[in-house]
Amino acid sequence: MKKYRKCAGTVLFNDAGKVLVFARIDEKEDAFQFSQGGIEPGESPLEAALRELNEETSVTSVLPVYALSQPLCYDFPEAVKEKLKTFKNSFDGQEVHFFLLYFTGSDLEINLQTAHPEFKSFKWVDINEAPLMIVDFKRKVYERVCAEFAPKIIDYLKK
């Protein structure tokens, strides 16, 4: 049986309907992703998502809009599994609870120079572009997340 790390992720969108993606600091080429990270003991998935977003980007000006009804899983390729063996627990992949958040702040709030930087840059893109910018092993999950969140963004901005 596969062992998945419990995680929470955010898809942050702005007034223009664009979503925020981040280039990982540990990748030579630009491998973009949404903010995500592990769920700590005693945390709800939403609490973890908001904490991770703040820890990775300093962002706090958000309103929760929607959440996937179930987490989505992806498997790590062997090279990633090898790299992660230094952690206390090794995992086959991640099980991610995704949340759609509306960004009420300005880009000045986004600070990637955090205590433990994970990203080197960010940009706002159309939600349909995001899955094309992600590493291959996460692509199917991002396609599902973006397909479900895209109409929610449109509906929210119409209000």
N, CA, C and O of each residue as an XYZ file, in Angstrom:
636
protein
N       0.844     -1.188      0.000
C       0.000      0.000      0.000
C       0.881      1.241      0.000
O       1.868      1.312      0.732
N       0.522      2.208     -0.818
C       1.326      3.417     -0.942
C       1.107      4.354      0.238
O       0.028      4.419      0.826
N       2.178      5.077      0.559
C       2.139      6.010      1.682
C       2.216      7.439      1.120
O       3.192      7.817      0.473
N       1.163      8.217      1.385
C       1.094      9.591      0.885
C       1.202     10.598      2.015
O       0.591     10.432      3.071
N       1.973     11.628      1.788
C       2.100     12.738      2.735
C       0.838     13.596      2.625
O       0.442     13.984      1.526
N       0.217     13.888      3.750
C      -0.992     14.722      3.790
C      -0.584     16.182      3.633
O       0.229     16.698      4.401
N      -1.152     16.835      2.637
C      -0.787     18.214      2.309
C      -2.023     19.062      2.035
O      -3.137     18.559      1.887
N      -1.781     20.365      1.974
C      -2.826     21.316      1.605
C      -2.206     22.325      0.649
O      -1.062     22.742      0.822
N      -2.974     22.709     -0.358
C      -2.479     23.654     -1.354
C      -3.499     24.738     -1.642
O      -4.697     24.580     -1.406
N      -2.984     25.848     -2.161
C      -3.859     26.981     -2.474
C      -3.722     27.390     -3.929
O      -2.635     27.361     -4.506
N      -4.851     27.769     -4.503
C      -4.873     28.409     -5.809
C      -5.408     29.808     -5.526
O      -6.584     29.996     -5.214
N      -4.518     30.771     -5.642
C      -4.826     32.161     -5.315
C      -5.147     32.903     -6.604
O      -4.375     32.848     -7.561
N      -6.296     33.604     -6.637
C      -6.641     34.368     -7.837
C      -6.917     35.820     -7.481
O      -7.255     36.148     -6.344
N      -6.762     36.698     -8.496
C      -6.926     38.135     -8.286
C      -8.137     38.691     -9.042
O      -8.894     37.944     -9.663
N      -8.301     40.000     -8.979
C      -9.429     40.683     -9.640
C      -9.471     40.447    -11.145
O     -10.541     40.493    -11.751
N      -8.317     40.197    -11.746
C      -8.244     39.956    -13.190
C      -8.543     38.501    -13.541
O      -8.554     38.135    -14.716
N      -8.788     37.664    -12.517
C      -9.063     36.255    -12.756
C      -7.815     35.426    -13.007
O      -7.914     34.270    -13.418
N      -6.645     35.999    -12.766
C      -5.373     35.280    -12.942
C      -5.024     34.545    -11.650
O      -5.427     34.958    -10.562
N      -4.275     33.457    -11.780
C      -3.843     32.689    -10.612
C      -2.337     32.862    -10.422
O      -1.591     33.097    -11.373
N      -1.918     32.737     -9.166
C      -0.522     32.962     -8.805
C       0.239     31.639     -8.803
O      -0.149     30.689     -8.122
N       1.326     31.589     -9.573
C       2.201     30.422     -9.597
C       3.605     30.859     -9.201
O       3.995     32.012     -9.388
N       4.354     29.907     -8.647
C       5.675     30.193     -8.110
C       6.704     29.263     -8.719
O       6.444     28.073     -8.898
N       7.886     29.808     -9.042
C       9.002     29.002     -9.546
C       9.806     28.491     -8.362
O      10.242     29.274     -7.518
N      10.001     27.196     -8.298
C      10.731     26.581     -7.185
C      12.196     27.001     -7.199
O      12.822     27.099     -8.255
N      12.717     27.243     -6.025
C      14.104     27.680     -5.873
C      15.086     26.532     -6.118
O      16.241     26.777     -6.464
N      14.644     25.291     -5.942
C      15.535     24.136     -6.048
C      15.541     23.486     -7.430
O      16.086     22.396     -7.602
N      14.945     24.144     -8.402
C      14.921     23.606     -9.765
C      15.742     24.514    -10.679
O      15.664     25.739    -10.580
N      16.530     23.908    -11.569
C      17.340     24.694    -12.499
C      16.462     25.432    -13.501
O      16.662     26.617    -13.768
N      15.501     24.724    -14.042
C      14.562     25.350    -14.970
C      13.363     25.826    -14.176
O      13.134     25.386    -13.049
N      12.604     26.725    -14.770
C      11.421     27.223    -14.072
C      10.360     26.131    -13.997
O       9.695     25.821    -14.985
N      10.218     25.568    -12.827
C       9.171     24.590    -12.539
C       8.198     25.296    -11.605
O       8.466     25.434    -10.411
N       7.091     25.734    -12.139
C       6.125     26.500    -11.361
C       5.156     25.581    -10.643
O       4.940     24.440    -11.052
N       4.580     26.087     -9.579
C       3.562     25.348     -8.845
C       2.746     26.321     -8.011
O       3.083     27.499     -7.893
N       1.667     25.807     -7.435
C       0.895     26.556     -6.453
C       1.556     26.358     -5.094
O       2.336     25.425     -4.907
N       1.246     27.228     -4.158
C       1.736     27.063     -2.788
C       1.097     25.810     -2.196
O      -0.106     25.588     -2.334
N       1.914     24.999     -1.538
C       1.388     23.814     -0.873
C       2.390     23.315      0.149
O       3.580     23.620      0.066
N       1.904     22.547      1.113
C       2.801     21.980      2.109
C       2.068     21.038      3.038
O       0.855     20.856      2.938
N       2.812     20.451      3.931
C       2.290     19.435      4.828
C       1.303     19.941      5.857
O       1.368     21.090      6.295
N       0.388     19.063      6.234
C      -0.589     19.350      7.285
C       0.026     18.915      8.613
O       0.407     17.756      8.779
N       0.119     19.846      9.549
C       0.684     19.571     10.871
C      -0.366     18.867     11.745
O      -1.565     19.016     11.511
N       0.081     18.104     12.746
C      -0.883     17.467     13.669
C      -1.795     18.523     14.315
O      -1.329     19.561     14.783
N      -3.088     18.235     14.329
C      -4.058     19.145     14.930
C      -4.564     20.235     14.004
O      -5.476     20.973     14.377
N      -4.002     20.361     12.805
C      -4.435     21.376     11.844
C      -5.506     20.822     10.922
O      -5.486     19.645     10.560
N      -6.432     21.676     10.552
C      -7.365     21.310      9.489
C      -6.639     21.558      8.161
O      -5.652     22.293      8.132
N      -7.109     20.962      7.074
C      -6.477     21.236      5.782
C      -6.481     22.728      5.427
O      -5.492     23.231      4.893
N      -7.573     23.442      5.713
C      -7.606     24.875      5.401
C      -6.591     25.641      6.253
O      -5.892     26.517      5.744
N      -6.510     25.320      7.528
C      -5.511     25.980      8.386
C      -4.099     25.746      7.843
O      -3.280     26.664      7.813
N      -3.822     24.524      7.419
C      -2.504     24.200      6.861
C      -2.257     24.978      5.575
O      -1.164     25.505      5.368
N      -3.264     25.053      4.713
C      -3.117     25.773      3.445
C      -2.797     27.245      3.693
O      -1.913     27.807      3.046
N      -3.508     27.865      4.620
C      -3.278     29.276      4.925
C      -1.912     29.489      5.577
O      -1.229     30.468      5.275
N      -1.513     28.588      6.461
C      -0.206     28.686      7.108
C       0.907     28.546      6.077
O       1.846     29.341      6.059
N       0.800     27.529      5.215
C       1.823     27.311      4.193
C       1.923     28.506      3.248
O       3.024     28.936      2.904
N       0.787     29.039      2.830
C       0.791     30.204      1.950
C       1.544     31.354      2.607
O       2.355     32.017      1.960
N       1.282     31.592      3.883
C       1.963     32.660      4.605
C       3.456     32.367      4.774
O       4.286     33.250      4.560
N       3.802     31.135      5.154
C       5.207     30.783      5.349
C       6.021     30.883      4.062
O       7.189     31.268      4.091
N       5.406     30.538      2.938
C       6.124     30.513      1.666
C       6.122     31.847      0.928
O       7.026     32.129      0.142
N       5.091     32.676      1.186
C       4.916     33.890      0.366
C       4.626     35.153      1.165
O       4.599     36.245      0.598
N       4.409     35.025      2.474
C       4.037     36.125      3.375
C       2.603     36.615      3.164
O       2.180     37.559      3.831
N       1.860     36.008      2.269
C       0.498     36.440      1.952
C      -0.485     36.029      3.049
O      -0.502     34.881      3.493
N      -1.304     36.999      3.473
C      -2.389     36.733      4.429
C      -3.719     37.323      3.968
O      -4.769     36.980      4.512
N      -3.684     38.204      2.974
C      -4.892     38.902      2.523
C      -5.675     38.044      1.534
O      -5.610     38.250      0.323
N      -6.414     37.081      2.075
C      -7.158     36.149      1.226
C      -8.542     35.871      1.801
O      -8.775     36.011      3.001
N      -9.439     35.481      0.930
C     -10.770     35.023      1.321
C     -10.973     33.635      0.732
O     -10.855     33.470     -0.482
N     -11.278     32.624      1.556
C     -11.571     31.298      1.011
C     -12.846     31.343      0.165
O     -13.853     31.920      0.574
N     -12.787     30.732     -1.009
C     -13.913     30.748     -1.944
C     -14.496     29.354     -2.135
O     -15.714     29.189     -2.187
N     -13.634     28.357     -2.238
C     -14.096     27.018     -2.609
C     -13.010     26.017     -2.239
O     -11.833     26.367     -2.151
N     -13.415     24.768     -2.025
C     -12.464     23.687     -1.754
C     -12.880     22.449     -2.531
O     -14.071     22.187     -2.703
N     -11.911     21.700     -2.992
C     -12.223     20.408     -3.602
C     -12.859     19.520     -2.541
O     -12.495     19.597     -1.367
N     -13.793     18.690     -2.938
C     -14.485     17.839     -1.970
C     -13.594     16.716     -1.439
O     -13.828     16.190     -0.351
N     -12.571     16.356     -2.217
C     -11.655     15.285     -1.803
C     -10.223     15.674     -2.170
O      -9.999     16.405     -3.135
N      -9.251     15.176     -1.390
C      -7.862     15.440     -1.774
C      -7.509     14.656     -3.041
O      -8.139     13.649     -3.364
N      -6.495     15.141     -3.740
C      -5.989     14.472     -4.941
C      -4.573     13.991     -4.674
O      -3.809     14.642     -3.962
N      -4.231     12.851     -5.249
C      -2.915     12.255     -5.016
C      -2.070     12.235     -6.280
O      -2.576     12.099     -7.394
N      -0.780     12.373     -6.071
C       0.185     12.121     -7.140
C       1.369     11.376     -6.551
O       1.692     11.521     -5.372
N       2.012     10.575     -7.394
C       3.175      9.797     -6.986
C       4.449     10.551     -7.347
O       4.514     11.237     -8.367
N       5.461     10.413     -6.495
C       6.765     10.981     -6.781
C       7.504     10.073     -7.752
O       7.403      8.851     -7.651
N       8.248     10.653     -8.691
C       9.156      9.820     -9.484
C      10.307      9.349     -8.587
O      10.536      9.921     -7.520
N      11.021      8.324     -9.011
C      12.095      7.737     -8.195
C      13.142      8.778     -7.778
O      13.616      8.745     -6.643
N      13.504      9.688     -8.663
C      14.525     10.703     -8.346
C      14.080     11.583     -7.181
O      14.895     11.952     -6.335
N      12.807     11.916     -7.132
C      12.276     12.739     -6.046
C      12.235     11.917     -4.755
O      12.583     12.423     -3.688
N      11.820     10.672     -4.845
C      11.811      9.803     -3.659
C      13.204      9.710     -3.041
O      13.357      9.774     -1.822
N      14.210      9.560     -3.888
C      15.604      9.477     -3.410
C      15.989     10.757     -2.676
O      16.579     10.715     -1.597
N      15.648     11.888     -3.275
C      15.980     13.200     -2.703
C      15.310     13.395     -1.342
O      15.880     14.028     -0.453
N      14.102     12.852     -1.180
C      13.323     13.053      0.043
C      13.625     12.024      1.136
O      13.058     12.110      2.226
N      14.484     11.077      0.875
C      14.803     10.045      1.874
C      15.432     10.631      3.129
O      15.495      9.958      4.158
N      15.896     11.867      3.063
C      16.501     12.507      4.233
C      15.451     12.886      5.271
O      15.782     13.113      6.435
N      14.179     12.955      4.855
C      13.104     13.254      5.798
C      12.888     12.061      6.722
O      13.283     10.941      6.396
N      12.261     12.298      7.873
C      12.001     11.232      8.847
C      11.188     10.097      8.228
O      11.459      8.921      8.470
N      10.200     10.460      7.436
C       9.345      9.469      6.779
C       9.518      9.592      5.283
O       9.565     10.701      4.750
N       9.613      8.470      4.602
C       9.639      8.555      3.147
C       8.236      8.244      2.641
O       7.529      7.397      3.186
N       7.862      8.945      1.598
C       6.521      8.832      1.045
C       6.585      8.449     -0.426
O       7.575      8.705     -1.112
N       5.510      7.833     -0.890
C       5.389      7.496     -2.305
C       4.885      8.677     -3.119
O       5.050      8.718     -4.338
N       4.268      9.642     -2.432
C       3.716     10.809     -3.107
C       3.006     11.697     -2.107
O       3.259     11.630     -0.904
N       2.121     12.524     -2.614
C       1.394     13.440     -1.747
C      -0.109     13.375     -2.034
O      -0.546     13.158     -3.164
N      -0.876     13.574     -0.962
C      -2.338     13.660     -1.018
C      -2.658     15.106     -0.643
O      -2.455     15.516      0.500
N      -3.162     15.880     -1.616
C      -3.291     17.321     -1.422
C      -4.755     17.762     -1.410
O      -5.522     17.448     -2.320
N      -5.122     18.494     -0.363
C      -6.414     19.178     -0.272
C      -6.211     20.562     -0.895
O      -5.400     21.345     -0.401
N      -6.929     20.867     -1.960
C      -6.755     22.158     -2.633
C      -7.884     23.122     -2.294
O      -9.054     22.746     -2.220
N      -7.489     24.391     -2.088
C      -8.420     25.465     -1.760
C      -8.253     26.602     -2.751
O      -7.138     26.960     -3.129
N      -9.379     27.162     -3.164
C      -9.399     28.329     -4.039
C      -9.561     29.558     -3.152
O     -10.516     29.657     -2.382
N      -8.621     30.494     -3.268
C      -8.627     31.692     -2.432
C      -8.605     32.942     -3.297
O      -7.905     32.999     -4.309
N      -9.377     33.938     -2.890
C      -9.380     35.229     -3.562
C      -8.375     36.135     -2.867
O      -8.425     36.294     -1.647
N      -7.469     36.726     -3.624
C      -6.424     37.592     -3.082
C      -6.949     39.021     -2.975
O      -7.289     39.644     -3.980
N      -7.010     39.527     -1.759
C      -7.529     40.884     -1.518
C      -6.414     41.907     -1.358
O      -6.689     43.099     -1.220
N      -5.164     41.467     -1.374
C      -4.035     42.375     -1.187
C      -3.468     42.862     -2.502
O      -4.114     42.778     -3.547
N      -2.244     43.374     -2.433
C      -1.531     43.808     -3.638
C      -0.253     42.977     -3.763
O       0.142     42.288     -2.822
N       0.384     43.045     -4.923
C       1.611     42.280     -5.150
C       2.717     42.661     -4.165
O       3.641     41.880     -3.938
N       2.629     43.844     -3.589
C       3.636     44.270     -2.604
C       3.642     43.371     -1.373
O       4.646     43.299     -0.663
N       2.538     42.690     -1.117
C       2.444     41.786      0.033
C       3.226     40.494     -0.199
O       3.635     39.837      0.758
N       3.433     40.132     -1.450
C       4.101     38.870     -1.790
C       5.601     39.015     -1.554
O       6.272     39.810     -2.212
N       6.115     38.238     -0.608
C       7.530     38.275     -0.259
C       8.041     36.838     -0.226
O       7.644     36.048      0.630
N       8.911     36.512     -1.151
C       9.447     35.155     -1.234
C      10.717     34.975     -0.402
O      11.213     33.858     -0.258
N      11.240     36.070      0.142
C      12.442     36.016      0.988
C      12.026     35.731      2.427
O      12.145     36.582      3.308
N      11.543     34.529      2.637
C      11.015     34.107      3.935
C      12.110     33.412      4.747
O      13.249     33.308      4.292
N      11.772     32.943      5.933
C      12.743     32.258      6.792
C      13.356     31.045      6.093
O      14.549     30.778      6.244
N      12.549     30.314      5.331
C      13.023     29.140      4.588
C      12.496     29.239      3.155
O      11.501     28.599      2.815
N      13.158     30.035      2.319
C      12.642     30.271      0.952
C      12.489     28.980      0.140
O      13.364     28.114      0.138
N      11.348     28.885     -0.547
C      11.098     27.744     -1.433
C      10.953     28.167     -2.888
O      11.087     27.354     -3.802
N      10.675     29.464     -3.089
C      10.420     29.963     -4.440
C      11.369     31.100     -4.788
O      11.790     31.869     -3.924
N      11.701     31.189     -6.099
C      12.591     32.257     -6.551
C      11.850     33.365     -7.293
O      12.363     34.477     -7.419
N      10.653     33.072     -7.782
C       9.878     34.091     -8.485
C       8.410     33.679     -8.518
O       8.048     32.551     -8.182
N       7.581     34.630     -8.933
C       6.155     34.355     -9.065
C       5.620     35.102    -10.273
O       6.232     36.053    -10.760
N       4.468     34.652    -10.745
C       3.769     35.393    -11.792
C       2.300     35.008    -11.791
O       1.914     33.928    -11.344
N       1.502     35.921    -12.303
C       0.062     35.714    -12.454
C      -0.182     35.188    -13.859
O       0.296     35.768    -14.834
N      -0.928     34.088    -13.968
C      -1.199     33.477    -15.270
C      -2.670     33.081    -15.362
O      -3.374     33.028    -14.353
N      -3.115     32.812    -16.555
C      -4.445     32.259    -16.765
C      -4.458     30.858    -16.159
O      -3.483     30.118    -16.288
N      -5.539     30.496    -15.509
C      -5.607     29.197    -14.826
C      -5.377     28.021    -15.778
O      -4.885     26.973    -15.359
N      -5.725     28.188    -17.037
C      -5.520     27.105    -18.004
C      -4.046     26.913    -18.362
O      -3.667     25.864    -18.882
N      -3.213     27.924    -18.088
C      -1.779     27.822    -18.348
C      -1.045     27.071    -17.236
O      -0.014     26.445    -17.483
N      -1.571     27.133    -16.023
C      -0.871     26.582    -14.855
C      -0.460     25.115    -15.023
O       0.684     24.782    -14.714
N      -1.340     24.222    -15.501
C      -0.912     22.817    -15.633
C       0.230     22.615    -16.631
O       0.964     21.630    -16.544
N       0.378     23.536    -17.568
C       1.442     23.420    -18.565
C       2.797     23.830    -17.998
O       3.837     23.547    -18.593
N       2.781     24.496    -16.845
C       4.004     25.037    -16.241
C       4.535     24.168    -15.108
O       5.570     24.476    -14.517
N       3.843     23.104    -14.813
C       4.158     22.269    -13.654
C       5.026     21.086    -14.076
O       5.047     20.709    -15.248
N       5.739     20.508    -13.118
C       6.506     19.295    -13.416
C       5.538     18.190    -13.830
O       4.389     18.153    -13.392
N       6.025     17.296    -14.677
C       5.163     16.262    -15.270
C       4.380     15.440    -14.250
O       3.199     15.162    -14.463
N       5.014     15.046    -13.147
C       4.347     14.125    -12.233
C       3.171     14.748    -11.482
O       2.375     14.022    -10.885
N       3.046     16.076    -11.500
C       1.908     16.741    -10.857
C       0.847     17.196    -11.867
O      -0.222     17.663    -11.473
N       1.132     17.062    -13.150
C       0.295     17.675    -14.185
C      -1.168     17.214    -14.155
O      -2.065     18.054    -14.237
N      -1.430     15.929    -14.042
C      -2.823     15.442    -14.056
C      -3.623     16.014    -12.883
O      -4.794     16.361    -13.039
N      -2.995     16.110    -11.716
C      -3.668     16.706    -10.555
C      -3.967     18.180    -10.826
O      -5.068     18.648    -10.537
N      -3.003     18.913    -11.376
C      -3.213     20.330    -11.669
C      -4.304     20.519    -12.725
O      -5.085     21.467    -12.649
N      -4.357     19.631    -13.694
C      -5.414     19.720    -14.706
C      -6.788     19.586    -14.061
O      -7.709     20.332    -14.393
N      -6.926     18.639    -13.142
C      -8.217     18.443    -12.458
C      -8.569     19.635    -11.578
O      -9.707     20.105    -11.588
N      -7.591     20.125    -10.816
C      -7.814     21.274     -9.928
C      -8.235     22.494    -10.754
O      -9.221     23.158    -10.434
N      -7.497     22.776    -11.794
C      -7.771     23.961    -12.609
C      -9.108     23.852    -13.336
O      -9.821     24.847    -13.465
N      -9.452     22.673    -13.808
C     -10.739     22.481    -14.486
C     -11.900     22.746    -13.531
O     -12.912     23.323    -13.930
N     -11.760     22.333    -12.283
C     -12.835     22.553    -11.317
C     -12.861     23.992    -10.805
O     -13.933     24.542    -10.556
N     -11.695     24.598    -10.648
C     -11.633     25.954    -10.084
C     -11.932     27.055    -11.107
O     -12.428     28.116    -10.726
N     -11.646     26.832    -12.387
C     -11.824     27.882    -13.404
C     -13.230     28.485    -13.395
O     -13.352     29.709    -13.358
N     -14.307     27.673    -13.428
C     -15.641     28.288    -13.415
C     -15.967     28.961    -12.077
O     -16.768     29.895    -12.037
N     -15.359     28.500    -10.992
C     -15.582     29.116     -9.677
C     -15.007     30.527     -9.641
O     -15.585     31.425     -9.028
N     -13.865     30.716    -10.302
C     -13.256     32.049    -10.391
C     -14.182     32.986    -11.160
O     -14.448     34.107    -10.727
N     -14.664     32.515    -12.299
C     -15.565     33.330    -13.123
C     -16.807     33.714    -12.342
O     -17.207     34.878    -12.335
N     -17.420     32.735    -11.683
C     -18.630     32.991    -10.889
C     -18.359     34.003     -9.772
O     -19.166     34.902     -9.534
N     -17.229     33.854     -9.095
C     -16.919     34.751     -7.975
C     -16.730     36.185     -8.462
O     -17.210     37.125     -7.828
N     -16.042     36.354     -9.572
C     -15.770     37.702    -10.079
C     -16.998     38.371    -10.675
O     -17.018     39.592    -10.832
N     -18.027     37.590    -11.012
C     -19.274     38.162    -11.534
C     -20.097     38.811    -10.427
O     -20.938     39.668    -10.700
N     -19.860     38.408     -9.175
C     -20.641     38.924     -8.033
C     -20.351     40.381     -7.759
O     -20.924     40.961     -6.836
